[in-house]
């Protein structure tokens, strides 16, 4: 009996040892396969059938690490600038904006016959995003001699009678009355007849351009159509930059007496540094003439260097920005 008992315990120990070895090999195989799949990215390309994905397993696979959970989701910054007038500005930015500016605005239209994701804008052109018709008025400044200063007449000569005849070229200074009289004439500026006309006159200081044409319709109603636009720390800087380039461009075209005899567009790409310098200027596209392309380059380079970036703008963008500027000849 003792011998039989000894042999039976030895057999049980052998079985236990074999089971331990098999378990160790099995676990090493699983861990090795997982590590190899992770190294060679096998699991990224494997898709299990939907029936093989229980809710608990799906949640565990989608569960993020604590560091990823605390990391805020990156916000997409709009890349296209849009002029926003004070009548279009709102306090809260829209959730999704395709454009950026110095002010916020939300999608709205005066009237619409359908509801979509884009507002209805009844303009004429489809190239430049613009929600208002603002005419460009050429300001011609003529040089004139300064008028002579009126010298106060001495007290002793106040009672002198005016001369009956005046020599040619003499300057006559008439004595003004003590009580000013109101001008009975009519004003040369007529009153606006509609609300839209009044708003248009109010926004004549806005950059000139033609209103865009866009089909659609949204629920929000405003007298002036607007698009979803987000205010950014560099919106005001870019507005001043665009205005400087636009003003120089118009000036160069006026010097050449440009009369819309050419069509096309010119796309410039350059780098804008934090100190206002322009480098690496390149014409990436020109469907107009070579001369008009050179005018576009000159319109950007002449006002440079521009103002230095504000501290917030430099903190957000770094020290160099890649800019694409498009000129349209229509």
Secondary structure as UniProt FT lines:
FT   HELIX           2..39
FT   TURN            40..41
FT   HELIX           42..45
FT   HELIX           50..52
FT   HELIX           55..62
FT   HELIX           66..70
FT   STRAND          80..81
FT   TURN            86..88
FT   STRAND          99..101
FT   STRAND          104..105
FT   STRAND          108..109
FT   STRAND          121..122
FT   HELIX           155..157
FT   TURN            158..159
FT   TURN            168..169
FT   HELIX           195..202
FT   TURN            203..205
FT   STRAND          212..214
FT   STRAND          229..231
FT   TURN            233..234
FT   HELIX           235..255
FT   TURN            256..257
FT   STRAND          264..273
FT   TURN            274..275
FT   STRAND          278..286
FT   HELIX           290..302
FT   HELIX           311..317
FT   STRAND          320..329
//
